[in-house]
Amino acid sequence: MAKKFAYLFPGQGAQAPGMIKDVAENSASAMKVIDDVSALINVDMKKLMWESDAAELSRSDNSQIAITTASIAIMAALKDKGIEPSAAMGFSLGEFPALYAAGVLSFESVIKVVRQRGLIMQKVCEEIAKENEGHAPGMSAILGLQPEKVVEIANGIKDAYAANMNSVKQTVISGTFDALGQAEEAAKAAGARRAVRLAVAGPFHSPLMQKAADEFETVLKDVEFADPKIHLFSNVTGKEVTKGADAKSSAVLHLTHPVLWTDEEAVLANIISVEGGVESWSVIEPGPGKVLSGLWGQTEFGAALAASPINTNEAIAAL
């Protein structure tokens, strides 16, 4: 029986200078993806991905297109080996290469959409920072406290929102500067091991990003979203997506709603169990970084089926 592959695509923050350079240098298909993206959006992606410093690459208008390009380039290299996904899910931004992997968005559409998404979010975050100089909204990771307790704390504080349900050990809160301070103190008082203010440009996945969502909805108005051809999952619902129309509406809600990652992981694990079990599947992270492989490892099913980051030529060759 042929092995089935579940692809986990990383989100913003996974970028790193020089990412996937060795993959592109050893795969003509991966290099073609990078060249095609450069031509589509008139940006030198090789220079952006391989010569930018960490600060430049971390901007939303740079990181989002770079991570998406890297993920799709790795997919192209894997396809040359006969490896294609039977399931796809992405964390935050990663949902867009997942939409491409599932056949919901065409190559041209996903690149143009992600480019606009990054530009919009960068602009809105700069506006937020200017309006709240020294006290800009943002995000904070709460470590070592049950997700349900973190949600309860956020719900009790004005302008604080549970944004990313990462794992049983980690939940991220978005909010205003003052709200995050209150939430961090309340979480530590409730037994959290740590509260870490994240180096992000804005309060992602919360109602504070509504302006960006409104602008992004206009971008998506005439973009075609086909029905997925493989198993596909939504950050917004935490469930499987079967209709392109639902994927399109979720792409807008995505900016203001929490990432229900643990729910998605559980749904994927159930599908794996029903469709052949762990012997029939591999879970891989085709993109920069290894965060999602780590989060998968924290689940109750991660011990039986480990996830592997796939972002070097060596890792691709080993599959």
CORGICOR-V704624 format. One record per pair of residues at least 24 apart in sequence whose C-alpha atoms are under 8 Angstrom apart, sorted by the first residue. I is the first residue (numbers start at 0). GAP is how many residues later the second one is. D is the distance in Angstrom with one decimal. If there is no record, write none. Layout:
i = (I/I)
gap = (GAP/GAP)
d = (D/D)
This chain:
i = (0/1/2/2/2/3/3/3/3/3/4/4/4/4/4/4/4/4/4/5/5/5/5/5/5/5/5/5/6/6/6/6/6/6/6/6/6/7/7/7/7/7/7/7/7/7/7/7/8/8/8/8/8/8/8/8/8/8/8/8/8/9/9/9/9/9/9/9/9/9/9/9/9/9/10/10/10/10/10/10/10/10/11/11/11/11/11/11/11/12/12/13/13/13/13/13/14/14/14/14/14/14/14/15/15/15/15/16/16/16/16/16/16/16/17/17/17/18/18/18/18/18/19/19/19/19/19/20/21/21/22/22/22/22/22/23/25/26/28/28/28/28/29/29/29/29/29/29/30/31/32/32/32/32/33/33/33/36/36/39/39/39/40/40/40/58/58/59/59/59/59/59/60/60/60/60/60/60/60/61/62/63/63/63/63/63/64/64/64/64/66/66/67/67/67/67/67/67/68/69/69/70/70/70/70/71/73/73/73/73/74/76/77/84/85/85/86/86/86/86/87/87/87/87/88/88/88/88/89/89/90/90/90/90/91/91/91/94/94/97/98/98/101/101/101/101/101/102/102/102/102/102/103/103/103/103/103/103/104/104/104/108/112/112/115/115/116/119/119/119/120/121/123/123/123/124/124/125/127/128/134/134/134/135/135/135/136/136/136/136/136/136/136/137/137/137/137/137/137/137/137/137/137/137/137/138/138/138/138/138/138/138/138/138/138/138/138/139/139/139/139/139/139/139/139/139/140/140/140/140/140/140/140/140/141/141/141/141/141/141/141/141/141/141/141/142/142/142/142/142/142/142/142/143/143/143/143/143/143/144/144/144/144/144/144/144/145/146/149/152/152/152/153/156/156/160/161/161/162/162/162/162/162/162/163/163/163/163/163/164/164/164/164/164/165/165/165/165/165/166/166/166/166/166/167/167/167/168/173/173/173/173/174/174/174/175/203/203/204/204/204/204/204/204/205/205/205/205/206/206/207/208/208/209/209/211/212/212/212/212/213/215/216/219/232/233/234/234/234/234/235/237/237/237/237/238/238/238/239/239/264/268/277/277/281/281/282/282/283/283/283/284/284/284/285/285/286)
gap = (279/278/277/278/279/81/82/276/277/278/78/79/80/81/82/276/277/278/279/79/80/81/82/83/275/276/277/278/78/80/81/82/91/276/277/278/279/80/81/82/83/86/90/275/276/277/278/284/62/79/80/81/82/85/86/88/89/276/277/278/283/57/80/81/82/83/84/275/276/277/278/279/281/282/53/56/79/80/81/82/83/84/48/51/52/55/80/81/82/45/50/53/274/275/276/277/42/43/48/51/52/273/274/33/38/41/272/32/33/34/35/36/37/40/31/32/33/30/31/51/269/292/50/54/268/291/292/29/290/291/51/54/288/289/290/49/287/50/44/47/48/51/42/43/44/45/46/47/42/41/36/39/40/43/35/36/39/32/74/68/71/72/70/71/74/63/142/58/59/61/62/141/54/56/57/58/59/60/61/56/55/29/50/51/53/54/46/49/50/53/220/221/25/26/28/29/43/46/42/217/218/26/215/216/217/25/212/213/236/237/211/239/238/145/144/145/143/144/145/181/142/143/144/145/143/144/145/175/143/145/144/168/170/201/143/162/167/139/140/134/129/133/126/127/128/129/130/123/124/125/126/127/121/122/123/124/125/140/119/120/121/114/106/107/100/103/99/92/95/96/91/79/85/87/88/76/77/75/74/73/41/42/43/40/41/66/37/38/39/40/43/65/66/36/37/38/39/42/59/60/62/63/64/65/66/33/34/35/36/41/58/59/60/61/63/64/65/32/33/34/40/44/55/56/57/58/29/30/31/32/54/55/56/57/28/29/30/31/42/45/50/51/52/53/54/26/27/28/49/50/51/52/53/25/26/47/48/49/50/24/25/42/45/46/47/48/24/24/37/30/33/34/29/25/26/45/44/96/41/42/43/94/95/96/41/94/95/96/97/93/94/95/96/97/93/94/95/96/129/94/95/128/131/132/94/130/131/129/29/30/31/32/28/31/33/27/51/52/49/50/51/52/53/54/49/50/51/52/49/50/48/46/47/45/46/43/39/40/42/43/38/36/35/28/31/30/24/25/26/29/24/24/25/26/29/24/25/28/24/27/31/32/26/27/24/25/24/25/24/25/26/24/25/26/24/25/24)
d = (7.5/7.4/5.2/5.5/7.0/6.9/5.9/6.0/4.6/6.2/7.6/6.8/4.9/5.5/6.7/5.6/4.9/5.8/7.2/5.6/5.9/4.6/5.7/8.0/7.3/6.3/4.8/6.3/6.2/6.2/4.7/6.4/7.8/6.2/5.3/5.8/6.6/6.1/5.2/5.5/7.6/7.9/7.9/7.4/6.1/4.7/6.7/6.9/7.0/7.7/6.3/4.3/6.2/4.7/6.9/6.9/6.6/5.8/6.1/6.1/7.8/7.8/6.0/5.4/7.7/7.3/4.9/7.2/8.0/6.2/7.1/7.4/7.3/6.5/7.9/7.4/7.1/5.1/5.3/4.7/4.6/7.9/7.7/6.4/6.2/7.3/7.4/6.1/7.8/7.0/7.6/7.2/5.5/5.1/7.9/7.7/7.1/7.1/6.2/7.3/6.0/6.0/7.2/7.7/6.5/7.3/7.3/5.9/5.4/6.7/6.1/6.1/6.1/7.2/5.8/4.0/6.8/6.4/6.6/7.5/6.4/7.9/6.5/7.9/7.2/5.9/6.1/7.0/6.3/5.9/7.2/7.7/7.2/5.5/4.7/7.5/6.9/5.9/7.2/5.7/6.0/7.7/7.8/4.2/6.2/7.8/5.5/5.5/7.0/8.0/7.1/7.2/5.5/7.6/6.4/7.8/6.8/7.1/6.8/7.4/7.7/7.6/7.9/7.0/7.6/6.8/7.8/5.0/6.9/6.4/5.2/7.8/6.9/7.8/4.1/4.6/7.8/7.4/5.8/7.1/7.7/6.8/6.6/7.2/8.0/5.7/7.2/6.0/5.7/7.1/7.0/6.9/7.9/7.2/7.4/5.9/7.7/7.7/7.8/6.0/7.0/6.7/5.7/4.4/7.3/6.5/6.0/6.8/7.8/6.9/6.8/7.8/6.8/7.6/5.4/6.3/5.6/4.3/5.9/7.9/7.5/6.2/5.2/6.9/5.9/5.4/7.3/7.8/7.9/7.8/7.1/7.3/7.0/8.0/6.9/7.4/6.7/7.6/7.7/7.4/7.7/7.6/5.1/5.4/5.4/7.3/6.6/6.9/7.5/5.6/5.9/8.0/5.1/4.4/5.7/5.2/7.7/6.3/7.0/5.7/6.7/7.1/7.2/7.3/7.6/7.4/6.4/6.1/7.2/7.2/6.0/7.6/7.9/7.3/6.2/5.8/5.3/7.7/7.5/8.0/7.8/5.3/7.7/6.7/5.7/7.6/7.6/5.6/4.0/4.7/8.0/5.9/5.6/5.7/5.8/6.4/6.7/7.7/7.8/7.3/6.5/6.7/4.6/4.2/7.4/6.6/5.4/4.3/6.4/7.3/6.1/5.5/7.9/6.9/7.2/5.6/7.4/5.5/5.2/6.5/6.9/7.6/6.5/5.3/4.2/5.3/6.7/5.8/4.3/6.3/5.6/5.1/6.4/6.8/5.7/5.3/5.9/7.4/7.4/7.1/6.7/7.8/6.1/4.6/6.6/5.7/4.7/6.8/5.8/5.6/5.2/6.2/8.0/4.9/6.4/7.6/5.0/5.0/7.0/6.2/7.1/7.5/7.9/6.5/4.8/7.1/7.9/5.9/6.8/6.5/6.9/7.1/6.4/7.5/7.1/6.2/7.9/6.6/7.3/5.3/6.3/6.9/4.2/6.1/7.5/5.4/4.7/6.5/7.2/7.3/5.9/5.3/5.6/6.1/7.9/7.6/5.7/6.2/6.9/7.6/5.9/6.2/6.8/7.3/8.0/7.5/7.6/8.0/4.8/6.4/7.2/6.3/5.6/7.5/7.4/7.4/6.5/7.0/6.6/4.9/4.4/4.8/5.1/7.1/6.9/4.2/5.5/6.7/4.7/7.1/7.1/6.3/5.6/7.3/6.1/7.3/5.6/7.0/5.8/7.0/7.8/6.6/5.8/7.7/6.4/7.2/4.7/5.1/6.2/7.2/6.4/7.7/4.9/4.7/7.9/7.1/5.9/6.6/7.7/7.4/7.3/7.0/7.1/6.0/8.0/7.2/4.7/6.6/4.7/5.8/6.4/4.5/5.5/7.9/4.8/6.0/5.6)
